[in-house]
Amino acid sequence: MSQPTSGMNLHGAVDLSALAQSRPGQAGNGGAPGAGPGAPAGASVPGELVIDVTEATFGDLVQRSSQVPVLVNLTSARSAASAELTPVLEKLAREYGGRFQLANIDADNNAQVAGAFQVESLPTVVAVVGGRPVPLFQGAYPEDQLRQVLDEVLKLAAQSGVTGVLQPSGEPAEGAEQEPEEPPLPPLHAEAMAAIESGDLAAAEEAYTKALKQNPADGEAHAALLQVQLIRRVEARDPDEVLASAAEAAPSDLEVQLSAADVEATTGQFGAAFERLLAVVGATAGEDRDRARVRLVELFEIAGPTNPEVGPARRALASALY
């Protein structure tokens, strides 16, 4: 488990390692040679900037994501939006100079991969960092918003120690040499990250709480604390049971609906979580309504400003309250 960030969540719903290891003919240490997990920032990783991936080569993608973040673009020849988005992503992959790899996957011909990513519409774009999926968006996006999303992915990757730079065959690793190293984490942030890596979420929560007491304006610590608290709330519960209980309960059943919204948020389904909590706000009053509002605002911060569902949900909350 890696350190959470304000905009994205590594606590994904899909275990990609199982799919990667199930590919026939894959070696146990698949992926490109070069920098491995924990390698120095900006270490050179042999590999192309843009690749086509199939179910047979998916294991290489997962392995490489421990060295450099991978942006997975699930497309279809039947989708006009796919045809619009893919050239823009390929342009940005070249522009970012190897700081991420773009993996194009034909969802029609690779149904198992599409199923693993829980694809509902095409194109669907997901980041993979350290073997864990980070749901990003569906459909075509304007280039300026794509840059914001990519910057959030790179920030998450850096905090997770995935800082390699691709070196295409036959090209010098100029980008790796020119890319400045990430500044060291503040001591309490580093303490929290180490606790998360060891699976001690209680210690991570304590470290982030101390960081906020020292500096109440530390936005990174606040967002990370919210995400650690979110994961702690759901880690001991069965997601299917929680969602099934919520489906049978009324919107005013606060505890059940809060738990279900937490499950949806940890699996990247922020829109569903927002919709659920907005229904709770509309069905409750007093202290219960305020608790639903607070949880909704916390999920806004965890989802981050680049999530396209945050803005409409904020406006719906304001309308419901005032």
Residue frames as qw, qx, qy, qz and C-alpha x, y, z in Angstrom:
[[0.000, 0.890, 0.457, 0.000, 0.00, 0.00, 0.00],
 [0.459, 0.233, 0.015, 0.857, 1.35, 3.43, -0.91],
 [0.078, -0.350, -0.363, 0.860, 0.86, 6.87, 0.46],
 [0.256, 0.732, 0.627, 0.072, -2.51, 8.39, -0.51],
 [0.231, 0.022, 0.138, 0.963, -2.73, 11.77, -2.22],
 [0.263, 0.359, 0.325, -0.835, -5.27, 14.54, -2.38],
 [0.515, 0.361, -0.273, -0.728, -6.51, 13.76, -5.88],
 [0.732, 0.210, -0.578, -0.292, -6.24, 10.02, -6.32],
 [0.732, -0.398, 0.430, -0.348, -6.49, 6.77, -4.45],
 [0.280, 0.423, -0.852, -0.131, -4.28, 3.69, -4.73],
 [0.392, 0.006, 0.839, -0.378, -6.77, 1.60, -2.75],
 [0.447, 0.192, -0.499, -0.717, -8.29, 0.23, -5.98],
 [0.820, -0.016, 0.306, -0.483, -11.00, -2.38, -6.36],
 [0.897, 0.393, -0.181, -0.090, -9.12, -4.48, -8.91],
 [0.644, -0.535, 0.498, 0.224, -6.23, -6.81, -8.12],
 [0.598, 0.705, -0.295, -0.240, -4.29, -6.51, -11.37],
 [0.132, -0.562, 0.817, 0.016, -1.51, -8.78, -10.15],
 [0.661, 0.084, 0.725, -0.177, -3.80, -11.79, -10.42],
 [0.704, 0.671, 0.152, -0.177, -4.62, -11.02, -14.03],
 [0.229, 0.818, -0.518, -0.100, -1.00, -10.28, -14.84],
 [0.308, -0.427, 0.848, -0.057, 0.24, -13.55, -13.34],
 [0.740, 0.233, 0.584, -0.237, -2.41, -15.56, -15.13],
 [0.555, 0.710, -0.263, -0.344, -1.07, -14.78, -18.59],
 [0.969, 0.015, 0.187, 0.162, 0.48, -17.88, -20.18],
 [0.752, 0.404, -0.003, 0.521, 4.17, -17.75, -20.82],
 [0.065, -0.916, 0.142, -0.370, 4.87, -14.82, -18.53],
 [0.587, 0.175, -0.583, 0.533, 8.09, -14.98, -16.57],
 [0.491, -0.644, -0.519, 0.273, 7.90, -14.40, -12.85],
 [0.313, -0.588, -0.053, 0.744, 9.90, -11.18, -13.10],
 [0.453, 0.609, 0.508, 0.406, 8.27, -9.84, -16.23],
 [0.015, -0.980, -0.106, 0.170, 8.58, -6.28, -17.45],
 [0.531, 0.763, -0.226, 0.293, 11.47, -4.25, -18.66],
 [0.746, -0.193, -0.285, 0.570, 14.90, -4.46, -17.10],
 [0.177, 0.593, -0.058, 0.783, 16.33, -1.40, -15.47],
 [0.146, -0.319, 0.465, -0.813, 15.17, 0.60, -12.49],
 [0.414, -0.351, -0.839, -0.030, 13.13, -1.41, -9.99],
 [0.424, -0.820, -0.322, -0.212, 10.97, -0.35, -7.07],
 [0.592, -0.748, 0.007, 0.301, 12.86, 2.01, -4.85],
 [0.678, 0.252, 0.169, 0.670, 15.28, 3.03, -7.60],
 [0.234, -0.358, -0.100, 0.898, 16.65, 6.59, -7.52],
 [0.362, 0.750, 0.335, -0.440, 14.32, 9.30, -8.77],
 [0.404, 0.785, -0.254, -0.394, 14.54, 9.71, -12.53],
 [0.471, -0.316, 0.787, 0.241, 16.29, 6.36, -13.11],
 [0.392, 0.359, -0.553, -0.641, 16.29, 5.22, -16.72],
 [0.662, 0.120, 0.696, -0.253, 13.75, 2.51, -17.65],
 [0.031, -0.138, 0.758, 0.637, 14.08, 0.93, -21.12],
 [0.285, 0.514, 0.796, -0.143, 10.74, 1.08, -22.92],
 [0.143, 0.382, 0.481, 0.776, 8.72, 2.87, -25.56],
 [0.154, 0.023, 0.260, -0.953, 6.59, 5.93, -24.79],
 [0.706, 0.155, 0.058, -0.689, 3.48, 4.47, -26.46],
 [0.039, -0.166, 0.978, 0.121, 2.73, 0.74, -26.67],
 [0.721, -0.096, -0.322, -0.605, -0.15, -1.51, -27.71],
 [0.222, -0.264, 0.858, -0.380, -1.05, -4.05, -25.03],
 [0.693, -0.105, -0.550, -0.453, -3.00, -7.32, -25.24],
 [0.839, -0.472, 0.078, -0.259, -4.00, -9.88, -22.64],
 [0.934, 0.102, -0.158, 0.305, -0.82, -11.79, -23.50],
 [0.498, 0.358, -0.243, 0.752, 1.43, -8.81, -22.68],
 [0.384, -0.804, -0.158, -0.425, -0.60, -7.32, -19.83],
 [0.818, -0.472, -0.151, 0.291, 1.76, -8.78, -17.23],
 [0.576, 0.179, -0.005, 0.797, 4.59, -6.65, -18.60],
 [0.095, -0.694, -0.163, -0.694, 2.45, -3.55, -18.12],
 [0.675, -0.707, -0.160, -0.137, 1.80, -4.34, -14.46],
 [0.812, -0.235, -0.061, 0.531, 5.48, -5.07, -13.82],
 [0.412, 0.383, 0.076, 0.823, 6.59, -1.87, -15.52],
 [0.277, -0.803, -0.230, -0.476, 4.17, 0.16, -13.41],
 [0.728, -0.611, -0.128, 0.282, 6.49, -0.44, -10.44],
 [0.601, -0.106, 0.157, 0.776, 9.15, 1.55, -12.31],
 [0.026, 0.031, -0.211, -0.977, 7.21, 4.20, -14.24],
 [0.468, 0.357, 0.524, -0.616, 3.49, 5.10, -14.08],
 [0.131, 0.134, 0.829, 0.527, 1.42, 3.58, -16.89],
 [0.439, 0.303, 0.159, -0.831, -1.60, 5.32, -18.40],
 [0.284, 0.173, 0.926, 0.180, -3.97, 2.66, -19.73],
 [0.387, 0.309, -0.129, -0.859, -6.19, 3.84, -22.60],
 [0.389, 0.219, 0.895, -0.011, -8.97, 1.30, -23.22],
 [0.274, 0.384, -0.263, -0.841, -10.39, 2.00, -26.67],
 [0.606, 0.345, 0.716, -0.037, -12.68, 0.67, -29.37],
 [0.193, 0.029, 0.573, 0.796, -12.69, 1.08, -33.13],
 [0.066, -0.638, -0.716, -0.274, -16.45, 1.62, -32.76],
 [0.300, -0.790, -0.356, 0.399, -15.95, 4.67, -30.53],
 [0.363, 0.797, 0.095, 0.474, -15.56, 8.12, -32.08],
 [0.385, -0.898, 0.167, -0.131, -14.44, 9.46, -28.71],
 [0.842, -0.301, 0.305, 0.327, -11.60, 6.89, -28.68],
 [0.652, 0.462, 0.256, 0.544, -10.43, 8.12, -32.06],
 [0.014, 0.917, 0.021, 0.398, -10.49, 11.69, -30.73],
 [0.592, -0.780, 0.196, -0.049, -8.73, 10.99, -27.42],
 [0.924, -0.111, 0.168, 0.324, -5.93, 8.60, -28.42],
 [0.590, 0.551, 0.007, 0.590, -3.91, 11.00, -30.63],
 [0.187, -0.863, 0.140, -0.447, -4.00, 13.65, -27.88],
 [0.810, -0.545, 0.215, -0.003, -2.75, 11.16, -25.28],
 [0.874, 0.157, 0.126, 0.441, 0.02, 10.01, -27.63],
 [0.290, 0.773, -0.057, 0.562, 1.07, 13.61, -28.17],
 [0.447, -0.803, 0.217, -0.329, 1.22, 14.19, -24.41],
 [0.941, -0.251, 0.136, 0.180, 3.19, 10.97, -23.88],
 [0.697, 0.396, 0.016, 0.597, 5.89, 12.33, -26.20],
 [0.003, -0.824, 0.064, -0.563, 5.69, 15.79, -24.64],
 [0.669, -0.696, 0.172, -0.197, 6.15, 14.45, -21.08],
 [0.315, 0.709, -0.623, 0.096, 9.35, 12.76, -22.23],
 [0.605, 0.120, -0.777, 0.126, 9.00, 9.32, -20.66],
 [0.194, -0.267, 0.592, -0.735, 7.62, 10.28, -17.26],
 [0.693, 0.103, 0.564, -0.436, 4.73, 7.93, -18.00],
 [0.087, -0.076, 0.876, 0.468, 4.02, 5.19, -20.51],
 [0.623, 0.217, 0.042, -0.750, 0.83, 5.19, -22.59],
 [0.201, -0.024, 0.973, 0.108, -0.61, 1.70, -23.07],
 [0.566, 0.158, -0.201, -0.784, -3.38, 1.48, -25.68],
 [0.248, 0.027, 0.962, -0.107, -5.66, -1.55, -25.26],
 [0.431, -0.079, -0.541, -0.718, -8.37, -2.61, -27.73],
 [0.459, -0.109, 0.630, -0.617, -11.17, -3.43, -25.29],
 [0.825, 0.232, -0.090, -0.508, -13.18, -5.30, -27.94],
 [0.789, 0.335, -0.515, 0.014, -10.39, -7.83, -28.47],
 [0.351, 0.210, -0.726, 0.552, -9.18, -8.00, -24.86],
 [0.547, -0.571, -0.345, -0.505, -12.36, -8.59, -22.90],
 [0.748, -0.387, -0.445, 0.305, -10.63, -10.00, -19.80],
 [0.386, 0.006, -0.186, 0.903, -8.55, -6.84, -19.36],
 [0.234, -0.406, -0.216, -0.857, -11.59, -4.63, -19.94],
 [0.687, -0.515, -0.464, -0.216, -13.48, -6.67, -17.36],
 [0.651, -0.232, -0.411, 0.594, -10.66, -6.34, -14.82],
 [0.161, 0.043, -0.088, 0.982, -10.85, -2.56, -15.13],
 [0.134, 0.576, 0.710, -0.381, -14.67, -2.69, -14.85],
 [0.038, -0.074, 0.374, 0.924, -15.07, -0.77, -18.11],
 [0.327, 0.562, 0.654, -0.388, -18.58, 0.61, -18.61],
 [0.500, 0.844, 0.166, -0.103, -18.00, 2.91, -21.60],
 [0.719, -0.033, 0.275, 0.637, -15.21, 3.68, -24.04],
 [0.595, 0.353, -0.586, 0.422, -12.75, 5.18, -24.02],
 [0.688, -0.720, -0.083, -0.038, -11.85, 4.55, -20.37],
 [0.436, 0.624, -0.455, 0.463, -8.54, 5.79, -18.98],
 [0.805, -0.592, -0.049, -0.007, -6.96, 4.29, -15.86],
 [0.152, 0.758, -0.597, 0.215, -3.51, 4.83, -14.35],
 [0.942, -0.216, -0.237, 0.095, -1.54, 1.89, -12.98],
 [0.039, 0.786, -0.471, 0.398, 1.02, 2.78, -10.30],
 [0.166, -0.409, 0.834, -0.331, 2.98, 0.08, -8.52],
 [0.129, -0.105, -0.978, -0.126, 0.59, -2.57, -9.80],
 [0.097, 0.515, 0.703, -0.482, -2.49, -0.78, -8.47],
 [0.181, 0.542, 0.563, 0.597, -5.18, 0.80, -10.67],
 [0.032, -0.414, -0.309, 0.856, -6.28, 4.42, -10.27],
 [0.313, 0.662, 0.654, 0.190, -9.56, 5.13, -12.12],
 [0.217, -0.196, 0.083, 0.953, -9.31, 8.47, -13.96],
 [0.410, 0.428, 0.100, -0.799, -12.08, 9.23, -16.46],
 [0.526, 0.340, 0.759, 0.179, -14.26, 8.04, -19.32],
 [0.397, 0.856, 0.330, 0.021, -14.80, 9.71, -22.69],
 [0.552, 0.472, 0.011, 0.687, -12.75, 12.35, -24.47],
 [0.408, -0.759, -0.232, 0.450, -11.19, 15.12, -22.35],
 [0.296, 0.944, -0.083, 0.120, -9.89, 18.58, -23.39],
 [0.726, 0.344, -0.363, 0.473, -6.11, 18.72, -23.55],
 [0.034, -0.604, 0.393, -0.692, -5.75, 21.24, -20.73],
 [0.773, -0.411, 0.206, -0.438, -7.75, 18.98, -18.39],
 [0.960, 0.123, -0.218, 0.128, -5.69, 15.99, -19.50],
 [0.413, 0.528, -0.447, 0.592, -2.56, 17.82, -18.41],
 [0.432, -0.540, 0.356, -0.628, -4.07, 18.39, -14.96],
 [0.962, -0.160, 0.025, -0.220, -4.93, 14.71, -14.67],
 [0.825, 0.329, -0.318, 0.331, -1.43, 13.67, -15.76],
 [0.105, 0.606, -0.456, 0.643, 0.16, 16.01, -13.25],
 [0.699, -0.434, 0.286, -0.491, -1.93, 14.43, -10.47],
 [0.992, 0.062, -0.113, 0.006, -0.89, 10.95, -11.64],
 [0.603, 0.477, -0.396, 0.501, 2.80, 11.94, -11.59],
 [0.251, -0.604, 0.412, -0.634, 2.42, 13.45, -8.12],
 [0.897, -0.263, 0.155, -0.320, 0.86, 10.22, -6.86],
 [0.918, 0.260, -0.225, 0.198, 3.58, 8.15, -8.53],
 [0.300, 0.608, -0.458, 0.575, 6.35, 10.27, -6.97],
 [0.500, -0.511, 0.404, -0.571, 4.84, 9.89, -3.49],
 [0.967, -0.081, 0.148, -0.193, 4.68, 6.14, -4.12],
 [0.492, -0.545, 0.603, 0.313, 8.34, 5.89, -5.19],
 [0.699, 0.391, 0.540, 0.260, 7.52, 5.20, -8.86],
 [0.009, 0.898, -0.085, -0.432, 9.81, 7.77, -10.47],
 [0.605, -0.070, 0.588, 0.532, 11.51, 6.08, -13.43],
 [0.347, 0.696, -0.137, -0.614, 11.82, 7.76, -16.82],
 [0.873, 0.316, 0.367, 0.048, 11.38, 5.75, -20.01],
 [0.100, -0.628, 0.544, 0.548, 14.27, 5.57, -22.44],
 [0.844, 0.458, 0.099, -0.259, 13.07, 4.48, -25.87],
 [0.844, -0.055, 0.359, 0.394, 15.45, 2.19, -27.73],
 [0.590, 0.407, 0.248, 0.652, 18.19, 4.09, -29.51],
 [0.034, -0.858, -0.084, -0.506, 17.59, 7.36, -27.65],
 [0.349, 0.212, -0.577, 0.708, 19.76, 8.87, -24.89],
 [0.388, -0.625, -0.656, 0.168, 18.16, 9.25, -21.47],
 [0.182, 0.348, -0.068, 0.917, 18.19, 13.04, -21.62],
 [0.484, -0.606, -0.253, -0.578, 14.84, 13.38, -19.86],
 [0.808, -0.437, -0.358, 0.169, 16.07, 11.35, -16.90],
 [0.578, -0.017, -0.202, 0.790, 19.13, 13.55, -16.48],
 [0.009, 0.370, 0.081, 0.926, 17.21, 16.82, -16.79],
 [0.551, -0.601, -0.451, -0.363, 14.29, 15.88, -14.54],
 [0.082, -0.561, 0.522, -0.638, 14.84, 17.40, -11.09],
 [0.353, -0.127, -0.894, 0.244, 14.65, 15.08, -8.13],
 [0.459, -0.700, -0.416, -0.355, 11.60, 15.26, -5.93],
 [0.088, -0.605, 0.482, -0.628, 12.26, 17.11, -2.67],
 [0.272, -0.039, -0.915, 0.296, 12.36, 14.88, 0.42],
 [0.447, -0.634, -0.541, -0.323, 9.11, 14.43, 2.33],
 [0.282, -0.659, 0.340, -0.609, 8.71, 16.35, 5.60],
 [0.035, 0.279, -0.907, 0.314, 9.61, 14.10, 8.57],
 [0.508, 0.118, 0.641, -0.563, 6.06, 13.40, 9.70],
 [0.743, 0.444, -0.154, -0.477, 4.95, 12.75, 6.11],
 [0.434, 0.446, -0.783, -0.022, 7.83, 10.31, 5.72],
 [0.209, -0.137, 0.854, -0.455, 6.86, 8.66, 9.01],
 [0.682, 0.276, 0.334, -0.590, 3.28, 8.30, 7.79],
 [0.673, 0.494, -0.436, -0.336, 4.39, 6.89, 4.44],
 [0.202, 0.352, -0.900, 0.161, 6.60, 4.31, 6.16],
 [0.417, 0.032, 0.723, -0.549, 3.68, 3.31, 8.38],
 [0.742, 0.396, 0.030, -0.540, 1.41, 2.90, 5.37],
 [0.529, 0.488, -0.677, -0.159, 3.99, 0.77, 3.59],
 [0.070, 0.200, -0.925, 0.315, 4.17, -1.49, 6.65],
 [0.400, -0.400, -0.758, -0.324, 0.37, -1.71, 6.86],
 [0.292, -0.419, -0.610, 0.606, 0.08, 0.27, 10.10],
 [0.026, 0.644, 0.411, 0.645, -2.69, 2.71, 9.19],
 [0.477, -0.813, -0.321, 0.091, -3.22, 3.73, 12.83],
 [0.571, -0.437, 0.080, 0.690, 0.35, 4.98, 13.02],
 [0.296, 0.302, 0.424, 0.801, -0.04, 6.77, 9.69],
 [0.202, -0.802, -0.449, -0.339, -3.17, 8.51, 10.96],
 [0.561, -0.727, -0.164, 0.361, -1.31, 9.58, 14.09],
 [0.528, -0.160, 0.231, 0.801, 1.61, 10.97, 12.07],
 [0.119, 0.503, 0.452, 0.728, -0.64, 12.99, 9.74],
 [0.373, -0.834, -0.398, -0.085, -2.59, 14.29, 12.76],
 [0.576, -0.562, -0.016, 0.593, 0.68, 15.50, 14.32],
 [0.394, 0.143, 0.368, 0.830, 1.66, 17.15, 11.03],
 [0.083, -0.705, -0.468, -0.526, -1.62, 19.07, 11.01],
 [0.500, -0.796, -0.264, 0.217, -1.17, 20.19, 14.61],
 [0.540, -0.333, 0.163, 0.756, 2.25, 21.57, 13.65],
 [0.015, 0.181, -0.364, -0.914, 0.90, 23.21, 10.50],
 [0.459, 0.451, 0.639, -0.422, -2.92, 23.44, 10.19],
 [0.466, 0.694, -0.139, -0.531, -2.47, 24.77, 6.63],
 [0.159, -0.345, 0.875, 0.300, -0.76, 21.56, 5.45],
 [0.721, 0.269, -0.072, -0.635, -3.21, 20.60, 2.71],
 [0.566, 0.311, -0.752, -0.130, -1.32, 17.46, 1.70],
 [0.051, 0.095, -0.884, 0.456, -1.40, 16.13, 5.27],
 [0.508, 0.153, 0.391, -0.752, -5.10, 16.91, 5.59],
 [0.740, 0.311, -0.318, -0.505, -6.04, 15.15, 2.35],
 [0.457, 0.274, -0.842, 0.076, -3.82, 12.17, 3.16],
 [0.176, -0.057, 0.765, -0.617, -5.33, 11.92, 6.66],
 [0.674, 0.202, 0.141, -0.696, -8.83, 11.85, 5.21],
 [0.722, 0.325, -0.530, -0.304, -7.87, 9.05, 2.85],
 [0.238, 0.217, -0.890, 0.322, -6.19, 6.97, 5.55],
 [0.383, 0.049, 0.595, -0.704, -9.28, 7.37, 7.71],
 [0.732, 0.276, -0.164, -0.601, -11.45, 6.32, 4.77],
 [0.602, 0.287, -0.742, -0.073, -9.44, 3.16, 4.17],
 [0.008, 0.141, -0.842, 0.521, -9.48, 2.31, 7.89],
 [0.572, 0.098, 0.330, -0.745, -13.27, 2.56, 7.90],
 [0.824, 0.302, -0.161, -0.451, -13.70, 0.04, 5.09],
 [0.285, 0.511, -0.810, -0.034, -10.75, -2.35, 5.38],
 [0.179, -0.100, 0.925, -0.320, -12.41, -4.79, 7.80],
 [0.605, 0.345, 0.422, -0.581, -15.77, -4.92, 6.02],
 [0.463, 0.201, 0.783, 0.364, -17.02, -6.98, 3.08],
 [0.103, 0.216, -0.218, -0.946, -17.80, -4.46, 0.28],
 [0.298, -0.210, -0.764, -0.532, -20.51, -6.63, -1.29],
 [0.309, -0.511, -0.765, 0.241, -22.32, -7.04, 2.01],
 [0.106, -0.425, -0.231, 0.869, -22.13, -3.30, 2.72],
 [0.197, 0.113, -0.412, -0.882, -23.57, -2.37, -0.67],
 [0.327, -0.312, -0.845, -0.286, -26.27, -5.05, -0.46],
 [0.237, -0.517, -0.652, 0.501, -27.37, -3.76, 2.94],
 [0.005, 0.366, 0.012, -0.931, -27.49, -0.19, 1.64],
 [0.208, -0.080, -0.668, -0.710, -29.60, -1.24, -1.35],
 [0.369, -0.475, -0.794, -0.088, -32.27, -2.56, 1.04],
 [0.284, -0.491, -0.469, 0.677, -32.09, 0.39, 3.44],
 [0.147, 0.924, 0.351, 0.041, -33.77, 3.77, 3.22],
 [0.439, 0.624, -0.115, 0.636, -31.71, 6.88, 2.34],
 [0.357, -0.786, 0.157, -0.479, -32.31, 8.08, 5.89],
 [0.932, -0.336, -0.026, 0.136, -30.49, 5.04, 7.34],
 [0.049, 0.947, -0.317, -0.012, -27.39, 7.09, 7.99],
 [0.497, -0.562, 0.651, 0.115, -24.80, 4.55, 9.16],
 [0.765, 0.223, 0.586, 0.147, -25.59, 2.06, 6.40],
 [0.531, 0.821, 0.167, 0.126, -25.47, 4.70, 3.68],
 [0.124, -0.902, 0.408, 0.065, -22.26, 6.26, 5.02],
 [0.639, -0.322, 0.677, 0.172, -20.57, 2.85, 4.92],
 [0.717, 0.475, 0.484, 0.163, -21.76, 2.22, 1.37],
 [0.294, 0.953, -0.061, 0.033, -20.49, 5.61, 0.21],
 [0.370, -0.727, 0.562, 0.137, -17.09, 4.81, 1.74],
 [0.727, 0.020, 0.655, 0.204, -16.94, 1.52, -0.19],
 [0.582, 0.742, 0.303, 0.135, -17.83, 3.27, -3.44],
 [0.038, 0.966, -0.253, -0.043, -15.20, 5.95, -2.87],
 [0.499, -0.555, 0.639, 0.185, -12.41, 3.45, -2.19],
 [0.661, 0.198, 0.670, 0.275, -13.21, 1.69, -5.47],
 [0.205, -0.104, 0.391, 0.891, -13.10, 4.92, -7.46],
 [0.030, -0.581, -0.719, -0.381, -16.90, 5.22, -7.85],
 [0.130, -0.176, -0.331, 0.918, -17.01, 8.78, -6.58],
 [0.328, -0.154, -0.342, -0.867, -20.07, 9.72, -8.60],
 [0.603, -0.366, -0.679, -0.203, -22.09, 6.94, -6.98],
 [0.452, -0.304, -0.568, 0.618, -20.83, 7.92, -3.53],
 [0.023, 0.027, 0.055, -0.998, -21.74, 11.57, -4.11],
 [0.467, -0.254, -0.492, -0.689, -25.22, 10.66, -5.36],
 [0.586, -0.360, -0.717, 0.110, -25.81, 8.40, -2.36],
 [0.339, -0.300, -0.458, 0.765, -24.80, 11.03, 0.18],
 [0.165, -0.084, -0.161, -0.970, -26.81, 13.74, -1.56],
 [0.555, -0.362, -0.620, -0.421, -29.85, 11.48, -1.16],
 [0.531, -0.368, -0.623, 0.440, -29.03, 11.13, 2.55],
 [0.123, -0.086, -0.167, 0.974, -28.77, 14.92, 2.91],
 [0.362, -0.189, -0.359, -0.839, -32.20, 15.24, 1.32],
 [0.661, -0.339, -0.622, -0.249, -33.75, 12.57, 3.54],
 [0.598, -0.349, -0.531, 0.487, -32.36, 13.59, 6.93],
 [0.112, -0.886, -0.059, -0.446, -32.27, 16.59, 9.25],
 [0.573, -0.795, 0.175, -0.097, -30.31, 17.93, 12.17],
 [0.428, -0.642, 0.619, 0.147, -27.18, 16.07, 13.27],
 [0.760, 0.145, 0.609, 0.176, -27.65, 13.23, 10.78],
 [0.533, 0.819, 0.181, 0.109, -27.86, 15.65, 7.89],
 [0.053, -0.929, 0.365, 0.031, -24.75, 17.46, 9.05],
 [0.629, -0.378, 0.657, 0.171, -22.79, 14.20, 9.34],
 [0.728, 0.445, 0.484, 0.195, -23.76, 13.31, 5.77],
 [0.299, 0.952, -0.025, 0.060, -22.71, 16.77, 4.61],
 [0.326, -0.788, 0.512, 0.105, -19.32, 16.53, 6.34],
 [0.720, -0.086, 0.654, 0.216, -18.64, 13.08, 4.86],
 [0.623, 0.692, 0.335, 0.143, -19.57, 14.35, 1.40],
 [0.096, 0.968, -0.232, 0.009, -17.19, 17.31, 1.69],
 [0.536, -0.550, 0.621, 0.155, -14.42, 14.94, 2.79],
 [0.740, 0.233, 0.591, 0.222, -14.99, 12.76, -0.27],
 [0.413, 0.908, 0.062, 0.037, -14.83, 15.87, -2.47],
 [0.151, -0.865, 0.473, 0.075, -11.34, 16.54, -1.14],
 [0.659, -0.236, 0.696, 0.159, -10.24, 12.92, -1.56],
 [0.699, 0.550, 0.438, 0.128, -11.53, 12.81, -5.15],
 [0.437, -0.287, 0.239, 0.818, -9.66, 16.02, -5.91],
 [0.262, 0.646, 0.068, -0.714, -10.42, 19.06, -8.07],
 [0.158, 0.340, -0.705, -0.602, -9.63, 17.25, -11.35],
 [0.183, 0.264, 0.947, -0.030, -12.46, 14.75, -10.83],
 [0.137, -0.210, -0.421, -0.872, -15.24, 15.91, -13.19],
 [0.440, -0.530, -0.694, -0.210, -17.98, 14.73, -10.82],
 [0.364, -0.323, -0.492, 0.722, -16.92, 16.96, -7.92],
 [0.038, -0.007, -0.079, -0.996, -18.18, 20.26, -9.37],
 [0.477, -0.319, -0.513, -0.638, -21.75, 19.12, -10.12],
 [0.596, -0.407, -0.673, 0.166, -21.99, 17.38, -6.75],
 [0.269, -0.183, -0.342, 0.882, -20.81, 20.51, -4.91],
 [0.244, -0.119, -0.206, -0.940, -23.50, 22.53, -6.66],
 [0.590, -0.357, -0.638, -0.344, -26.14, 19.92, -5.85],
 [0.504, -0.331, -0.617, 0.506, -25.09, 19.98, -2.18],
 [0.065, -0.079, -0.151, 0.983, -25.31, 23.77, -2.05],
 [0.418, -0.219, -0.418, -0.776, -28.78, 23.63, -3.62],
 [0.613, -0.355, -0.704, -0.043, -29.91, 20.98, -1.14],
 [0.444, -0.307, -0.516, 0.665, -28.68, 22.97, 1.85],
 [0.055, -0.352, -0.143, 0.923, -29.74, 26.46, 0.84]]
